[in-house]
Amino acid sequence: MDLGQLETFLVVAREKSFSRAAERLYRTQPAISLAIKRLEDELGETLLDRTTKGGTLTDAGATLLPMAQRMMDLRKQVLDTFGALKGLQQGRLNIGANESVSEFLLPSVLLAYQQTHPAIRIQAYRQSSERIPTEVLERRLDIGFVSYDPLHPELQSEVILRDHMVLVVPPGHRLARKKEVSLQVLGQETFVAHNAITPTRNAIIDLFAKCDTPLRITMELGSLATIQDFVALGAGLAILPRMTVQDGVRGGKLVEVAVKELQVEKLIRIVTRREEAMSHAAKAFLQLIRATDFTRRAAPPRRKNP
């Protein structure tokens, strides 16, 4: 008996539609119908009543349904067991990420992964975003985190977080008690910025120019954490990814102030090689990444009424 036919039967029964089952299984409707017909021929029973719109289960179909589900569950159990034996009891996971992801996104994810798969050795490298796609292509990294789409035919990327650039000021600053300000107001302020030239930095410079507002950068530093320290000391304001300032805002070190015109997204993507078998360790990490709700960390903080 073909397990693929049983899987098709289960999806048709669940969706109550041959066409929706075809969409779920990425197959044509005639292929779905043929699979069901072959299963019925093998069992010598009609499983679905075609006279009804959704293909209602016959008595034979209702009898087969729980047995088919048990067989599919057993298949999954077998595959999961052997997958663990082959890959998750030993192995290595190589990850590359830029500064913001390395310091503010990865720690909690890597800890959760290590607790679930303690036998896997993790190698996490902090690298420039420009270098990461090449490292993935050359198989020195299993998975990379970048803020742009590499647009390479041998790579695929997937957005895991849509973060936003936000303005942060020290608690005693004149703007700290404002719920929202216009970009023009910031023309009077000085800024502390990162010295890396990135698309996001260029987008912010372009935004100030478009609004005919001077962007006075008086200090450039090489660390996001150091920038926040200098902002807290009153050296200037900063526009940073929200996920990087959350702890400082919650701890009272910084204040996030909404800027009406500041609608600059900071996309975080995972990059992998296209059409290539992954190690079990890398697959497990991808599953964890896709199941993690990063938006909770990057959500705007609630403002307390003064």
PASESE-706459 format. One line per 4 residues: number of its first residue (from 1); for each residue x, y, z of C-alpha. Coordinates in steps of 0.5 Angstrom, whole numbers, padded with zeros to 4 digits. Layout:
N
NUM	X/Y/Z | ...
END
This chain:
306
1	0000/0000/0000 | 0003/0007/-0002 | 0003/0011/0004 | 0003/0017/-0001
5	-0004/0015/-0003 | -0006/0015/0005 | -0004/0022/0006 | -0008/0024/0000
9	-0014/0021/0003 | -0013/0024/0009 | -0012/0031/0006 | -0018/0030/0002
13	-0022/0028/0008 | -0020/0034/0012 | -0021/0039/0007 | -0027/0036/0005
17	-0025/0038/-0002 | -0021/0035/-0008 | -0019/0042/-0010 | -0017/0045/-0004
21	-0013/0038/-0002 | -0009/0039/-0009 | -0007/0046/-0007 | -0005/0044/0000
25	-0001/0038/-0003 | 0002/0042/-0009 | -0001/0037/-0014 | -0006/0038/-0019
29	-0013/0036/-0018 | -0013/0030/-0023 | -0007/0027/-0019 | -0011/0027/-0013
33	-0017/0024/-0016 | -0012/0018/-0019 | -0009/0017/-0012 | -0016/0016/-0009
37	-0018/0012/-0015 | -0012/0007/-0014 | -0013/0007/-0007 | -0020/0005/-0007
41	-0018/0000/-0013 | -0013/-0004/-0008 | -0018/-0004/-0002 | -0024/-0006/-0006
45	-0028/-0001/-0003 | -0031/0006/-0005 | -0028/0011/0000 | -0031/0018/-0002
49	-0038/0019/-0004 | -0037/0023/-0011 | -0044/0025/-0011 | -0043/0030/-0006
53	-0040/0037/-0007 | -0034/0036/-0002 | -0033/0028/-0003 | -0036/0026/0004
57	-0033/0020/0007 | -0037/0013/0006 | -0037/0008/0011 | -0031/0005/0009
61	-0028/0011/0008 | -0030/0013/0016 | -0027/0006/0018 | -0020/0007/0014
65	-0019/0014/0017 | -0017/0013/0024 | -0012/0007/0021 | -0009/0012/0016
69	-0008/0017/0021 | -0004/0012/0025 | 0000/0009/0020 | 0002/0017/0018
73	0004/0018/0025 | 0008/0012/0025 | 0011/0014/0019 | 0013/0021/0022
77	0015/0017/0029 | 0020/0013/0025 | 0023/0018/0021 | 0024/0023/0027
81	0027/0017/0031 | 0032/0016/0025 | 0033/0023/0024 | 0035/0024/0031
85	0040/0018/0031 | 0043/0020/0024 | 0044/0028/0026 | 0042/0030/0033
89	0046/0026/0037 | 0052/0029/0034 | 0054/0034/0029 | 0056/0042/0028
93	0052/0048/0027 | 0055/0054/0024 | 0052/0060/0024 | 0054/0067/0021
97	0050/0074/0023 | 0052/0081/0023 | 0053/0085/0030 | 0045/0087/0031
101	0043/0080/0030 | 0049/0077/0034 | 0048/0081/0040 | 0041/0082/0041
105	0037/0076/0037 | 0041/0070/0037 | 0043/0069/0045 | 0036/0067/0047
109	0035/0063/0040 | 0042/0059/0041 | 0040/0058/0048 | 0034/0054/0047
113	0037/0050/0041 | 0043/0048/0046 | 0038/0046/0051 | 0034/0042/0046
117	0040/0039/0042 | 0046/0039/0047 | 0050/0034/0043 | 0050/0039/0037
121	0057/0043/0037 | 0055/0051/0036 | 0060/0055/0032 | 0057/0062/0032
125	0061/0068/0028 | 0060/0075/0028 | 0061/0078/0021 | 0059/0083/0016
129	0053/0083/0012 | 0057/0083/0006 | 0061/0077/0007 | 0056/0072/0010
133	0052/0070/0003 | 0059/0068/0001 | 0061/0064/0007 | 0054/0061/0006
137	0056/0059/-0001 | 0063/0057/0000 | 0059/0052/0006 | 0063/0055/0011
141	0056/0057/0014 | 0050/0053/0014 | 0046/0059/0016 | 0047/0066/0015
145	0043/0072/0018 | 0043/0079/0014 | 0039/0085/0013 | 0038/0084/0005
149	0036/0080/0000 | 0043/0077/-0003 | 0039/0076/-0010 | 0044/0070/-0012
153	0041/0064/-0016 | 0044/0059/-0011 | 0042/0062/-0005 | 0035/0063/-0002
157	0033/0068/0003 | 0027/0069/0008 | 0025/0074/0012 | 0024/0073/0020
161	0023/0079/0023 | 0021/0086/0020 | 0024/0091/0025 | 0024/0098/0025
165	0029/0104/0026 | 0027/0108/0032 | 0029/0115/0035 | 0032/0114/0042
169	0034/0120/0047 | 0037/0120/0054 | 0031/0120/0060 | 0033/0128/0061
173	0033/0130/0054 | 0027/0135/0052 | 0024/0130/0047 | 0024/0125/0052
177	0017/0126/0055 | 0014/0127/0048 | 0010/0122/0045 | 0011/0124/0038
181	0016/0129/0034 | 0017/0131/0027 | 0023/0130/0023 | 0024/0137/0023
185	0025/0138/0030 | 0031/0133/0030 | 0035/0138/0025 | 0037/0142/0032
189	0040/0136/0035 | 0046/0132/0035 | 0047/0125/0033 | 0051/0119/0035
193	0052/0114/0029 | 0055/0107/0027 | 0061/0108/0023 | 0059/0102/0018
197	0056/0104/0012 | 0049/0100/0011 | 0043/0101/0006 | 0039/0103/0013
201	0044/0108/0014 | 0043/0111/0007 | 0036/0111/0008 | 0036/0115/0014
205	0041/0120/0011 | 0036/0120/0005 | 0030/0121/0009 | 0033/0127/0013
209	0035/0130/0006 | 0028/0129/0003 | 0025/0133/0009 | 0030/0138/0008
213	0033/0137/0015 | 0040/0137/0017 | 0043/0131/0020 | 0048/0133/0025
217	0053/0127/0026 | 0058/0129/0031 | 0060/0122/0033 | 0061/0115/0030
221	0062/0109/0034 | 0063/0101/0032 | 0059/0098/0037 | 0051/0099/0038
225	0052/0098/0045 | 0057/0103/0046 | 0052/0108/0042 | 0047/0107/0047
229	0052/0108/0053 | 0054/0115/0050 | 0046/0117/0048 | 0045/0115/0056
233	0051/0120/0058 | 0048/0125/0053 | 0053/0125/0048 | 0047/0126/0043
237	0041/0122/0040 | 0041/0116/0036 | 0037/0112/0031 | 0038/0105/0032
241	0034/0098/0030 | 0028/0097/0036 | 0031/0090/0038 | 0037/0093/0040
245	0035/0098/0044 | 0029/0094/0048 | 0033/0093/0054 | 0035/0100/0055
249	0028/0103/0054 | 0025/0098/0059 | 0031/0099/0064 | 0030/0106/0064
253	0037/0108/0061 | 0034/0110/0054 | 0027/0113/0052 | 0024/0111/0045
257	0021/0117/0042 | 0016/0116/0036 | 0018/0120/0029 | 0012/0122/0025
261	0016/0121/0018 | 0021/0115/0021 | 0018/0109/0017 | 0025/0106/0016
265	0024/0098/0016 | 0030/0094/0018 | 0029/0087/0015 | 0032/0081/0018
269	0033/0075/0014 | 0036/0068/0014 | 0040/0066/0008 | 0041/0058/0006
273	0044/0055/0000 | 0038/0053/-0005 | 0037/0046/-0007 | 0042/0042/-0003
277	0041/0037/0003 | 0042/0040/0010 | 0044/0037/0016 | 0039/0035/0021
281	0043/0040/0026 | 0041/0046/0021 | 0034/0043/0019 | 0033/0043/0027
285	0035/0050/0028 | 0031/0053/0022 | 0025/0050/0025 | 0026/0053/0031
289	0028/0060/0028 | 0021/0059/0024 | 0017/0057/0030 | 0020/0063/0034
293	0016/0070/0035 | 0021/0075/0034 | 0016/0081/0033 | 0015/0080/0041
297	0022/0083/0042 | 0021/0088/0037 | 0015/0091/0039 | 0014/0098/0041
301	0014/0099/0049 | 0008/0102/0052 | 0009/0109/0054 | 0007/0111/0061
305	0003/0117/0062 | 0008/0123/0065
END
